Amino acid sequence: MTSIRHNAAVESGDQILDAAREVVLAVGVRRATLTDVARRAGVSRMTIYRHWPDMRTLVADLMTREWVRVAGRFATEDPVTAAVAVVRALRDHPLWRKIVEVDPELLLPYLLDRRGSSHEAMLGLVESAITAGQDLGTVRPGDAVTLARGVLLTAQSFLLSGPTMLNPLTRDDLDAELATLLERYLRR
């Protein structure tokens, strides 16, 4: 019986996160409300409040879910290939685009003040890829935690600031440069 309740809670959580995604894509984060999310999810506001005290917390969990889904698709790849692929995929992700275009200030605390759960999840994936690469002899020796932070900082800068460097460069040009930087940073 416990697993049925757990599965229902997980389905309800995904249902709420899916609804939050739809609302944010429609109106942006600032204009989104828990009432809108509850209505779209077909649940009461109290159901949402049991898990998320406010819209900011709900959006943070939504971002973590979405970014980890993207990164997880490349988790078994070589760390350089994976980092470039994740930057490329996030750059085109509808939720990422909406936040960058409508609510970019939402990203500032994660750039200047603290790591969020998305960062922690990404660091875990990058650390695992680096450790696997070290075991295979394709990634240079070194502390995987430190190397992962270097990779994440580099990839993050290409994701966030890359658009400012276009013309005459293309996205493909920038992706190639990111790959070159990471190759030289990580390879033996």
KELO-579948 format. One record per atom (N, C-alpha, C): atom name; x, y, z; residue number from 1. Coordinates in Angstrom, 2 decimals, always signed. Layout:
<atoms>
   atome         u         v         w   num
      CA         X         Y         Z   NUM
...
</atoms>
This chain:
<atoms>
   atome         u         v         w   num
       N     +0.83     -1.20     +0.00     1
      CA     +0.00     +0.00     +0.00     1
       C     +0.87     +1.26     +0.00     1
       N     +2.01     +1.20     +0.70     2
      CA     +2.89     +2.36     +0.76     2
       C     +3.39     +2.74     -0.63     2
       N     +3.76     +1.74     -1.44     3
      CA     +4.28     +2.07     -2.77     3
       C     +3.21     +2.71     -3.65     3
       N     +1.96     +2.32     -3.47     4
      CA     +0.88     +2.94     -4.25     4
       C     +0.76     +4.41     -3.86     4
       N     +0.80     +4.69     -2.57     5
      CA     +0.75     +6.09     -2.13     5
       C     +1.95     +6.86     -2.65     5
       N     +3.13     +6.22     -2.55     6
      CA     +4.35     +6.88     -3.02     6
       C     +4.25     +7.18     -4.51     6
       N     +3.81     +6.21     -5.29     7
      CA     +3.67     +6.42     -6.73     7
       C     +2.66     +7.52     -7.03     7
       N     +1.56     +7.56     -6.29     8
      CA     +0.57     +8.62     -6.49     8
       C     +1.18     +9.97     -6.16     8
       N     +1.99    +10.03     -5.10     9
      CA     +2.64    +11.30     -4.74     9
       C     +3.62    +11.72     -5.81     9
       N     +4.37    +10.76     -6.36    10
      CA     +5.32    +11.08     -7.42    10
       C     +4.57    +11.56     -8.65    10
       N     +3.50    +10.86     -9.03    11
      CA     +2.72    +11.27    -10.19    11
       C     +2.13    +12.66     -9.97    11
       N     +1.63    +12.92     -8.76    12
      CA     +1.07    +14.23     -8.46    12
       C     +2.15    +15.30     -8.53    12
       N     +3.36    +15.00     -8.02    13
      CA     +4.47    +15.94     -8.09    13
       C     +4.84    +16.24     -9.52    13
       N     +4.94    +15.22    -10.35    14
      CA     +5.23    +15.44    -11.77    14
       C     +4.11    +16.20    -12.45    14
       N     +2.89    +15.88    -12.08    15
      CA     +1.73    +16.57    -12.65    15
       C     +1.80    +18.06    -12.30    15
       N     +2.17    +18.37    -11.08    16
      CA     +2.28    +19.77    -10.65    16
       C     +3.44    +20.45    -11.35    16
       N     +4.58    +19.77    -11.43    17
      CA     +5.73    +20.36    -12.13    17
       C     +5.43    +20.56    -13.62    17
       N     +4.72    +19.61    -14.22    18
      CA     +4.32    +19.77    -15.62    18
       C     +3.42    +21.00    -15.78    18
       N     +2.48    +21.16    -14.85    19
      CA     +1.58    +22.31    -14.91    19
       C     +2.36    +23.61    -14.70    19
       N     +3.30    +23.60    -13.78    20
      CA     +4.13    +24.79    -13.55    20
       C     +4.92    +25.14    -14.80    20
       N     +5.42    +24.13    -15.48    21
      CA     +6.16    +24.36    -16.73    21
       C     +5.26    +25.05    -17.76    21
       N     +4.05    +24.55    -17.91    22
      CA     +3.11    +25.13    -18.87    22
       C     +2.78    +26.58    -18.52    22
       N     +2.56    +26.84    -17.23    23
      CA     +2.22    +28.19    -16.80    23
       C     +3.40    +29.14    -17.03    23
       N     +4.59    +28.71    -16.65    24
      CA     +5.78    +29.56    -16.83    24
       C     +6.01    +29.82    -18.32    24
       N     +5.87    +28.79    -19.14    25
      CA     +6.05    +29.00    -20.58    25
       C     +5.01    +29.98    -21.14    25
       N     +3.83    +29.99    -20.55    26
      CA     +2.77    +30.88    -21.03    26
       C     +2.95    +32.32    -20.58    26
       N     +3.34    +32.53    -19.31    27
      CA     +3.34    +33.89    -18.78    27
       C     +4.66    +34.33    -18.15    27
       N     +5.63    +33.45    -18.03    28
      CA     +6.88    +33.80    -17.34    28
       C     +6.77    +33.52    -15.86    28
       N     +7.90    +33.57    -15.18    29
      CA     +7.93    +33.23    -13.76    29
       C     +7.25    +34.30    -12.91    29
       N     +7.55    +35.57    -13.16    30
      CA     +6.99    +36.65    -12.34    30
       C     +5.47    +36.68    -12.35    30
       N     +4.88    +36.35    -13.46    31
      CA     +3.42    +36.43    -13.58    31
       C     +2.73    +35.11    -13.22    31
       N     +3.49    +34.06    -13.03    32
      CA     +2.92    +32.76    -12.67    32
       C     +2.51    +32.75    -11.20    32
       N     +1.42    +32.09    -10.91    33
      CA     +0.95    +31.97     -9.52    33
       C     +0.69    +30.51     -9.20    33
       N     +0.72    +30.21     -7.90    34
      CA     +0.39    +28.85     -7.48    34
       C     -1.06    +28.52     -7.82    34
       N     -1.92    +29.51     -7.80    35
      CA     -3.32    +29.29     -8.17    35
       C     -3.42    +28.85     -9.63    35
       N     -2.66    +29.51    -10.50    36
      CA     -2.64    +29.11    -11.92    36
       C     -2.14    +27.69    -12.08    36
       N     -1.09    +27.35    -11.34    37
      CA     -0.51    +26.00    -11.42    37
       C     -1.51    +24.97    -10.92    37
       N     -2.15    +25.26     -9.79    38
      CA     -3.14    +24.32     -9.24    38
       C     -4.28    +24.09    -10.22    38
       N     -4.76    +25.16    -10.80    39
      CA     -5.85    +25.04    -11.77    39
       C     -5.42    +24.17    -12.96    39
       N     -4.24    +24.45    -13.48    40
      CA     -3.75    +23.71    -14.65    40
       C     -3.50    +22.24    -14.30    40
       N     -3.04    +21.98    -13.07    41
      CA     -2.75    +20.60    -12.65    41
       C     -4.00    +19.85    -12.21    41
       N     -5.09    +20.58    -11.95    42
      CA     -6.31    +19.93    -11.49    42
       C     -6.23    +19.49    -10.05    42
       N     -5.49    +20.26     -9.24    43
      CA     -5.36    +19.96     -7.81    43
       C     -5.66    +21.23     -7.03    43
       N     -5.81    +21.07     -5.73    44
      CA     -6.06    +22.25     -4.90    44
       C     -4.75    +22.97     -4.60    44
       N     -4.86    +24.23     -4.23    45
      CA     -3.65    +24.96     -3.83    45
       C     -3.00    +24.32     -2.62    45
       N     -3.82    +23.77     -1.73    46
      CA     -3.27    +23.13     -0.52    46
       C     -2.40    +21.93     -0.89    46
       N     -2.77    +21.22     -1.95    47
      CA     -1.93    +20.11     -2.41    47
       C     -0.55    +20.62     -2.79    47
       N     -0.51    +21.74     -3.46    48
      CA     +0.78    +22.32     -3.85    48
       C     +1.52    +22.81     -2.62    48
       N     +0.83    +23.49     -1.71    49
      CA     +1.47    +24.03     -0.51    49
       C     +2.08    +22.95     +0.38    49
       N     +1.59    +21.73     +0.28    50
      CA     +2.17    +20.64     +1.07    50
       C     +3.61    +20.37     +0.66    50
       N     +3.94    +20.67     -0.60    51
      CA     +5.29    +20.38     -1.11    51
       C     +6.10    +21.63     -1.41    51
       N     +5.44    +22.71     -1.78    52
      CA     +6.13    +23.94     -2.17    52
       C     +5.48    +25.12     -1.48    52
       N     +6.21    +25.84     -0.64    53
      CA     +5.61    +26.96     +0.09    53
       C     +5.32    +28.19     -0.77    53
       N     +5.99    +28.26     -1.93    54
      CA     +5.79    +29.44     -2.78    54
       C     +6.20    +29.11     -4.21    54
       N     +5.92    +30.03     -5.10    55
      CA     +6.20    +29.83     -6.51    55
       C     +7.70    +29.72     -6.77    55
       N     +8.51    +30.48     -6.04    56
      CA     +9.96    +30.45     -6.22    56
       C    +10.51    +29.05     -5.99    56
       N    +10.05    +28.40     -4.93    57
      CA    +10.51    +27.05     -4.61    57
       C    +10.04    +26.05     -5.66    57
       N     +8.82    +26.20     -6.11    58
      CA     +8.28    +25.33     -7.16    58
       C     +9.08    +25.48     -8.45    58
       N     +9.37    +26.72     -8.83    59
      CA    +10.15    +26.96    -10.05    59
       C    +11.57    +26.42     -9.91    59
       N    +12.16    +26.55     -8.72    60
      CA    +13.50    +26.00     -8.51    60
       C    +13.50    +24.49     -8.73    60
       N    +12.49    +23.79     -8.20    61
      CA    +12.40    +22.35     -8.42    61
       C    +12.11    +22.02     -9.88    61
       N    +11.32    +22.84    -10.52    62
      CA    +11.04    +22.65    -11.94    62
       C    +12.33    +22.79    -12.76    62
       N    +13.11    +23.83    -12.48    63
      CA    +14.36    +24.02    -13.21    63
       C    +15.30    +22.83    -12.99    63
       N    +15.40    +22.39    -11.74    64
      CA    +16.26    +21.24    -11.46    64
       C    +15.81    +20.03    -12.25    64
       N    +14.53    +19.75    -12.23    65
      CA    +14.02    +18.60    -12.98    65
       C    +14.35    +18.72    -14.47    65
       N    +14.07    +19.88    -15.04    66
      CA    +14.27    +20.06    -16.48    66
       C    +15.75    +19.99    -16.86    66
       N    +16.61    +20.67    -16.12    67
      CA    +18.03    +20.69    -16.48    67
       C    +18.66    +19.32    -16.28    67
       N    +18.27    +18.62    -15.21    68
      CA    +18.82    +17.28    -14.98    68
       C    +18.33    +16.30    -16.04    68
       N    +17.10    +16.45    -16.48    69
      CA    +16.62    +15.60    -17.59    69
       C    +17.49    +15.80    -18.82    69
       N    +17.78    +17.04    -19.14    70
      CA    +18.63    +17.32    -20.30    70
       C    +20.00    +16.72    -20.09    70
       N    +20.62    +17.01    -18.97    71
      CA    +21.99    +16.52    -18.72    71
       C    +22.02    +15.00    -18.62    71
       N    +20.98    +14.42    -18.07    72
      CA    +20.94    +12.96    -17.92    72
       C    +20.96    +12.21    -19.24    72
       N    +20.49    +12.85    -20.29    73
      CA    +20.51    +12.22    -21.61    73
       C    +21.94    +11.99    -22.09    73
       N    +22.87    +12.76    -21.56    74
      CA    +24.26    +12.69    -22.01    74
       C    +25.18    +12.14    -20.93    74
       N    +24.62    +11.60    -19.85    75
      CA    +25.40    +11.21    -18.68    75
       C    +26.42    +10.11    -18.97    75
       N    +26.21     +9.30    -19.97    76
      CA    +27.16     +8.22    -20.25    76
       C    +28.21     +8.63    -21.28    76
       N    +28.11     +9.85    -21.76    77
      CA    +29.05    +10.33    -22.77    77
       C    +30.38    +10.72    -22.12    77
       N    +31.37    +10.85    -22.95    78
      CA    +32.63    +11.44    -22.55    78
       C    +32.33    +12.83    -21.98    78
       N    +33.04    +13.30    -20.93    79
      CA    +32.68    +14.57    -20.31    79
       C    +32.74    +15.78    -21.25    79
       N    +33.64    +15.79    -22.20    80
      CA    +33.72    +16.92    -23.14    80
       C    +32.50    +16.89    -24.07    80
       N    +32.24    +15.75    -24.66    81
      CA    +31.08    +15.60    -25.54    81
       C    +29.80    +15.93    -24.79    81
       N    +29.69    +15.43    -23.57    82
      CA    +28.49    +15.66    -22.76    82
       C    +28.31    +17.14    -22.45    82
       N    +29.37    +17.81    -22.04    83
      CA    +29.25    +19.23    -21.68    83
       C    +28.79    +20.06    -22.87    83
       N    +29.38    +19.83    -24.02    84
      CA    +28.99    +20.58    -25.21    84
       C    +27.54    +20.26    -25.59    84
       N    +27.16    +19.00    -25.52    85
      CA    +25.79    +18.60    -25.86    85
       C    +24.78    +19.21    -24.89    85
       N    +25.11    +19.25    -23.60    86
      CA    +24.20    +19.83    -22.62    86
       C    +24.04    +21.33    -22.86    86
       N    +25.14    +22.03    -23.12    87
      CA    +25.04    +23.46    -23.41    87
       C    +24.14    +23.68    -24.63    87
       N    +24.37    +22.89    -25.66    88
      CA    +23.57    +23.02    -26.89    88
       C    +22.08    +22.76    -26.60    88
       N    +21.81    +21.70    -25.85    89
      CA    +20.41    +21.34    -25.56    89
       C    +19.74    +22.36    -24.64    89
       N    +20.45    +22.83    -23.63    90
      CA    +19.85    +23.82    -22.73    90
       C    +19.60    +25.14    -23.45    90
       N    +20.52    +25.52    -24.30    91
      CA    +20.39    +26.77    -25.04    91
       C    +19.07    +26.80    -25.84    91
       N    +18.61    +25.65    -26.28    92
      CA    +17.38    +25.56    -27.07    92
       C    +16.17    +25.10    -26.26    92
       N    +16.36    +24.85    -24.98    93
      CA    +15.27    +24.35    -24.14    93
       C    +14.24    +25.46    -23.94    93
       N    +12.96    +25.18    -24.17    94
      CA    +11.93    +26.22    -24.08    94
       C    +11.87    +26.92    -22.72    94
       N    +12.03    +26.17    -21.64    95
      CA    +11.97    +26.79    -20.32    95
       C    +13.18    +27.69    -20.10    95
       N    +14.35    +27.24    -20.51    96
      CA    +15.56    +28.06    -20.40    96
       C    +15.37    +29.36    -21.19    96
       N    +14.91    +29.22    -22.43    97
      CA    +14.72    +30.40    -23.28    97
       C    +13.75    +31.38    -22.64    97
       N    +12.65    +30.87    -22.10    98
      CA    +11.64    +31.74    -21.48    98
       C    +12.23    +32.49    -20.29    98
       N    +12.97    +31.79    -19.45    99
      CA    +13.56    +32.44    -18.28    99
       C    +14.58    +33.49    -18.71    99
       N    +15.44    +33.15    -19.64   100
      CA    +16.47    +34.08    -20.10   100
       C    +15.83    +35.31    -20.75   100
       N    +14.79    +35.11    -21.52   101
      CA    +14.17    +36.22    -22.25   101
       C    +13.24    +37.07    -21.38   101
       N    +12.55    +36.46    -20.41   102
      CA    +11.52    +37.19    -19.66   102
       C    +11.92    +37.45    -18.21   102
       N    +12.59    +36.51    -17.58   103
      CA    +12.91    +36.62    -16.15   103
       C    +14.38    +36.33    -15.85   103
       N    +15.32    +36.98    -16.54   104
      CA    +16.73    +36.63    -16.35   104
       C    +17.24    +36.87    -14.93   104
       N    +16.63    +37.80    -14.22   105
      CA    +17.07    +38.07    -12.85   105
       C    +16.92    +36.85    -11.94   105
       N    +16.08    +35.93    -12.33   106
      CA    +15.90    +34.69    -11.57   106
       C    +17.20    +33.90    -11.49   106
       N    +18.05    +34.04    -12.49   107
      CA    +19.30    +33.29    -12.54   107
       C    +20.42    +33.92    -11.70   107
       N    +20.33    +35.20    -11.38   108
      CA    +21.42    +35.89    -10.70   108
       C    +21.87    +35.26     -9.39   108
       N    +20.97    +34.87     -8.49   109
      CA    +21.47    +34.27     -7.25   109
       C    +22.33    +33.02     -7.50   109
       N    +22.00    +32.28     -8.56   110
      CA    +22.74    +31.06     -8.87   110
       C    +24.06    +31.35     -9.56   110
       N    +24.23    +32.55    -10.03   111
      CA    +25.48    +32.95    -10.68   111
       C    +26.41    +33.67     -9.73   111
       N    +25.84    +34.35     -8.75   112
      CA    +26.64    +35.22     -7.91   112
       C    +26.74    +34.80     -6.44   112
       N    +25.70    +34.15     -5.92   113
      CA    +25.64    +33.94     -4.48   113
       C    +25.72    +32.49     -4.01   113
       N    +25.10    +31.59     -4.74   114
      CA    +25.01    +30.22     -4.21   114
       C    +24.78    +29.21     -5.33   114
       N    +25.11    +27.97     -4.98   115
      CA    +24.76    +26.87     -5.87   115
       C    +23.37    +26.39     -5.49   115
       N    +22.61    +26.05     -6.50   116
      CA    +21.29    +25.49     -6.26   116
       C    +21.31    +23.99     -6.44   116
       N    +20.17    +23.38     -6.29   117
      CA    +20.09    +21.92     -6.45   117
       C    +20.39    +21.51     -7.89   117
       N    +20.12    +22.39     -8.84   118
      CA    +20.49    +22.09    -10.23   118
       C    +22.00    +21.99    -10.37   118
       N    +22.70    +22.93     -9.76   119
      CA    +24.17    +22.88     -9.80   119
       C    +24.68    +21.60     -9.16   119
       N    +24.12    +21.27     -8.01   120
      CA    +24.58    +20.07     -7.30   120
       C    +24.37    +18.82     -8.16   120
       N    +23.21    +18.73     -8.78   121
      CA    +22.93    +17.58     -9.64   121
       C    +23.88    +17.55    -10.84   121
       N    +24.09    +18.70    -11.46   122
      CA    +25.01    +18.76    -12.61   122
       C    +26.43    +18.40    -12.19   122
       N    +26.86    +18.93    -11.06   123
      CA    +28.21    +18.61    -10.58   123
       C    +28.36    +17.11    -10.36   123
       N    +27.32    +16.48     -9.82   124
      CA    +27.38    +15.03     -9.62   124
       C    +27.53    +14.28    -10.93   124
       N    +26.79    +14.70    -11.95   125
      CA    +26.90    +14.04    -13.25   125
       C    +28.28    +14.26    -13.87   125
       N    +28.79    +15.49    -13.78   126
      CA    +30.11    +15.78    -14.36   126
       C    +31.21    +15.04    -13.60   126
       N    +31.12    +15.02    -12.27   127
      CA    +32.11    +14.29    -11.47   127
       C    +32.13    +12.81    -11.85   127
       N    +30.95    +12.23    -12.03   128
      CA    +30.87    +10.81    -12.41   128
       C    +31.52    +10.58    -13.78   128
       N    +31.24    +11.48    -14.72   129
      CA    +31.83    +11.34    -16.06   129
       C    +33.34    +11.49    -16.01   129
       N    +33.82    +12.41    -15.19   130
      CA    +35.27    +12.61    -15.06   130
       C    +35.92    +11.39    -14.41   130
       N    +35.31    +10.88    -13.37   131
      CA    +35.84     +9.69    -12.71   131
       C    +35.88     +8.51    -13.67   131
       N    +34.82     +8.34    -14.43   132
      CA    +34.79     +7.25    -15.43   132
       C    +35.89     +7.45    -16.46   132
       N    +36.06     +8.70    -16.91   133
      CA    +37.13     +9.00    -17.87   133
       C    +38.51     +8.76    -17.30   133
       N    +38.68     +9.08    -16.02   134
      CA    +39.97     +8.81    -15.37   134
       C    +40.22     +7.31    -15.28   134
       N    +39.17     +6.55    -14.96   135
      CA    +39.31     +5.09    -14.90   135
       C    +39.68     +4.51    -16.26   135
       N    +39.18     +5.11    -17.33   136
      CA    +39.49     +4.65    -18.69   136
       C    +40.82     +5.20    -19.21   136
       N    +41.37     +6.18    -18.50   137
      CA    +42.62     +6.79    -18.93   137
       C    +42.45     +7.89    -19.97   137
       N    +41.22     +8.37    -20.17   138
      CA    +40.99     +9.43    -21.16   138
       C    +40.95    +10.82    -20.53   138
       N    +40.82    +10.89    -19.23   139
      CA    +40.80    +12.16    -18.51   139
       C    +42.01    +12.19    -17.58   139
       N    +42.66    +13.33    -17.54   140
      CA    +43.89    +13.46    -16.75   140
       C    +43.63    +13.21    -15.27   140
       N    +44.66    +12.82    -14.56   141
      CA    +44.51    +12.66    -13.11   141
       C    +44.20    +14.00    -12.46   141
       N    +43.59    +13.94    -11.33   142
      CA    +43.25    +15.14    -10.58   142
       C    +41.99    +14.91     -9.78   142
       N    +41.74    +15.82     -8.88   143
      CA    +40.55    +15.72     -8.05   143
       C    +39.30    +15.93     -8.92   143
       N    +38.45    +14.92     -8.99   144
      CA    +37.26    +14.98     -9.85   144
       C    +36.32    +16.11     -9.44   144
       N    +36.27    +16.42     -8.15   145
      CA    +35.41    +17.50     -7.68   145
       C    +35.90    +18.84     -8.24   145
       N    +37.20    +19.07     -8.17   146
      CA    +37.77    +20.31     -8.68   146
       C    +37.62    +20.40    -10.20   146
       N    +37.92    +19.32    -10.88   147
      CA    +37.79    +19.30    -12.34   147
       C    +36.34    +19.55    -12.77   147
       N    +35.41    +18.94    -12.07   148
      CA    +33.99    +19.11    -12.41   148
       C    +33.57    +20.56    -12.27   148
       N    +34.06    +21.23    -11.25   149
      CA    +33.71    +22.63    -11.07   149
       C    +34.26    +23.49    -12.21   149
       N    +35.47    +23.18    -12.65   150
      CA    +36.04    +23.89    -13.79   150
       C    +35.22    +23.68    -15.06   150
       N    +34.80    +22.44    -15.28   151
      CA    +33.97    +22.14    -16.46   151
       C    +32.64    +22.88    -16.37   151
       N    +32.00    +22.82    -15.20   152
      CA    +30.69    +23.46    -15.06   152
       C    +30.79    +24.98    -15.23   152
       N    +31.79    +25.60    -14.64   153
      CA    +31.96    +27.05    -14.79   153
       C    +32.18    +27.44    -16.25   153
       N    +32.99    +26.66    -16.95   154
      CA    +33.26    +26.95    -18.35   154
       C    +31.99    +26.77    -19.19   154
       N    +31.32    +25.64    -19.01   155
      CA    +30.10    +25.38    -19.78   155
       C    +29.03    +26.42    -19.48   155
       N    +28.90    +26.79    -18.22   156
      CA    +27.90    +27.78    -17.82   156
       C    +28.17    +29.12    -18.49   156
       N    +29.43    +29.50    -18.60   157
      CA    +29.73    +30.79    -19.25   157
       C    +29.38    +30.76    -20.73   157
       N    +29.60    +29.62    -21.38   158
      CA    +29.22    +29.51    -22.79   158
       C    +27.70    +29.51    -22.96   158
       N    +26.99    +28.91    -22.01   159
      CA    +25.53    +28.89    -22.08   159
       C    +24.97    +30.29    -21.87   159
       N    +25.45    +30.97    -20.85   160
      CA    +24.87    +32.26    -20.50   160
       C    +25.35    +33.42    -21.37   160
       N    +26.64    +33.47    -21.62   161
      CA    +27.19    +34.62    -22.33   161
       C    +27.46    +34.35    -23.81   161
       N    +27.36    +33.11    -24.22   162
      CA    +27.61    +32.76    -25.61   162
       C    +26.86    +33.62    -26.61   162
       N    +25.56    +33.89    -26.38   163
      CA    +24.83    +34.70    -27.37   163
       C    +25.43    +36.09    -27.59   163
       N    +26.12    +36.62    -26.60   164
      CA    +26.72    +37.95    -26.77   164
       C    +27.94    +37.91    -27.68   164
       N    +28.45    +36.73    -27.97   165
      CA    +29.65    +36.59    -28.78   165
       C    +29.35    +36.17    -30.22   165
       N    +28.08    +36.05    -30.55   166
      CA    +27.71    +35.70    -31.93   166
       C    +27.90    +36.89    -32.85   166
       N    +28.01    +36.62    -34.12   167
      CA    +28.24    +37.64    -35.16   167
       C    +29.66    +38.17    -35.06   167
       N    +30.54    +37.74    -35.83   168
      CA    +30.36    +36.89    -36.99   168
       C    +30.38    +35.40    -36.63   168
       N    +30.64    +35.04    -35.38   169
      CA    +30.67    +33.63    -35.01   169
       C    +29.27    +33.04    -35.01   169
       N    +29.22    +31.71    -35.14   170
      CA    +27.95    +31.00    -35.06   170
       C    +27.93    +30.19    -33.77   170
       N    +26.79    +29.63    -33.46   171
      CA    +26.69    +28.75    -32.30   171
       C    +27.62    +27.55    -32.46   171
       N    +27.71    +27.03    -33.68   172
      CA    +28.61    +25.90    -33.93   172
       C    +30.06    +26.28    -33.67   172
       N    +30.44    +27.50    -34.04   173
      CA    +31.80    +27.97    -33.76   173
       C    +32.06    +27.99    -32.24   173
       N    +31.10    +28.51    -31.50   174
      CA    +31.26    +28.57    -30.04   174
       C    +31.30    +27.17    -29.43   174
       N    +30.46    +26.27    -29.93   175
      CA    +30.47    +24.90    -29.43   175
       C    +31.83    +24.25    -29.67   175
       N    +32.41    +24.52    -30.84   176
      CA    +33.73    +23.97    -31.15   176
       C    +34.79    +24.53    -30.21   176
       N    +34.68    +25.81    -29.89   177
      CA    +35.64    +26.42    -28.95   177
       C    +35.48    +25.85    -27.55   177
       N    +34.25    +25.64    -27.13   178
      CA    +34.01    +25.02    -25.82   178
       C    +34.64    +23.64    -25.79   178
       N    +34.44    +22.87    -26.84   179
      CA    +35.03    +21.53    -26.90   179
       C    +36.55    +21.60    -26.84   179
       N    +37.14    +22.54    -27.55   180
      CA    +38.60    +22.69    -27.54   180
       C    +39.09    +23.04    -26.13   180
       N    +38.44    +24.00    -25.50   181
      CA    +38.83    +24.38    -24.14   181
       C    +38.77    +23.18    -23.18   181
       N    +37.65    +22.47    -23.24   182
      CA    +37.47    +21.34    -22.32   182
       C    +38.41    +20.19    -22.65   182
       N    +38.67    +19.95    -23.93   183
      CA    +39.63    +18.91    -24.32   183
       C    +40.99    +19.20    -23.70   183
       N    +41.43    +20.43    -23.84   184
      CA    +42.75    +20.80    -23.34   184
       C    +42.79    +20.81    -21.81   184
       N    +41.68    +21.06    -21.19   185
      CA    +41.59    +21.08    -19.73   185
       C    +41.58    +19.66    -19.15   185
       N    +40.87    +18.76    -19.81   186
      CA    +40.65    +17.44    -19.23   186
       C    +41.55    +16.32    -19.74   186
       N    +42.05    +16.44    -20.94   187
      CA    +42.77    +15.30    -21.52   187
       C    +44.15    +15.11    -20.94   187
       N    +44.61    +13.88    -21.02   188
      CA    +45.93    +13.49    -20.51   188
       C    +47.00    +14.06    -21.40   188
</atoms>
